[in-house]
Amino acid sequence: MSDALSYLKAVDTSTMRAHDRALALLWFSGQTSDAGLEAGEICRLIEQSGHPGQNASRLAKSLGADKTRVSRVPGGTAFRLHPRAVSELDGLYKGAFGKRQTPRVTDSVLPREIFEQTRGYIERVVYQINASYDTGLYDCCSVMCRRLLETLIIEIYEAEKSPADIKGPDGNFFMFSDLLRVLLADGKFNISRNAQKGLKDFKALGDQSAHSRRYNARQNDIDRVRDGMRVAAEELLHLAKLN
């Protein structure tokens, strides 16, 4: 399925206003989720598609005034389309649904250079972390961050020739929560306070994205843990002798 940014680029025209682009993004979002989009998220996607800076407050006011087509998600600040508006916009936007463009490679969450010449599978996970953030797929971004941290902890114990320390009776590696518990309690490793905080902060977000069916991560959720994630990942790379 196309991501939101690629989709917007596919349907965008020079005659569209910010409000029109917002409706297109709300239509796209509604194809896979009823969580809606916040005005700030919509503005960020419009800007990333090549348009100048957007005013989130102005867009929120504009969407709020479009009561025949747009409503707020109950109990939140996100917007979504009324079902009738979805049907009306199907003719405009359905043809572009599914067209795919390769996301541009960025360092939006983690700097790629830190992970160069480590392991190919680690570099690919970092690419997916950044690409999913850039395209507004924040739950995907959170889950891939979780996968990266799991992988790095395993790499640490494999480098120490002690992978059995993080395996259960069935011979399989622990899940992230238990991997983290073992690592932080292991006296062989001196995990800095900042890295510990980054790991614990991310764990709370990762648990929500991976296991809570009513939770959808948003951009500010990733932004809140991004710096700690970088500190933790770089320190784990060092302990795994990969940098």
Buried (B, 14 or more C-beta within 10 A) or exposed (E): EBBBBBBBBBBBEEEBEBBBBBBBBBBBBBBEEEBBBBBBBBBBBBEBBEBEEBEBEEBBEBBEEBEEBBBBBEEEEBBBBBEEBBEBBEEEBEEBBEEEEEBEEBEBBBBBEBBEEBBEEBBEBBBBBBBBBBBBBBBBBBBBBBBBBBBBBBBBBEEBEEBEEBBEEEEEBBEBEBBBEBBEEBEEBEBEEEBBBBBBBBBEBBBBBBEEEEBBBBBEBBEBBBEBBBBBBBBBBEBBEBB
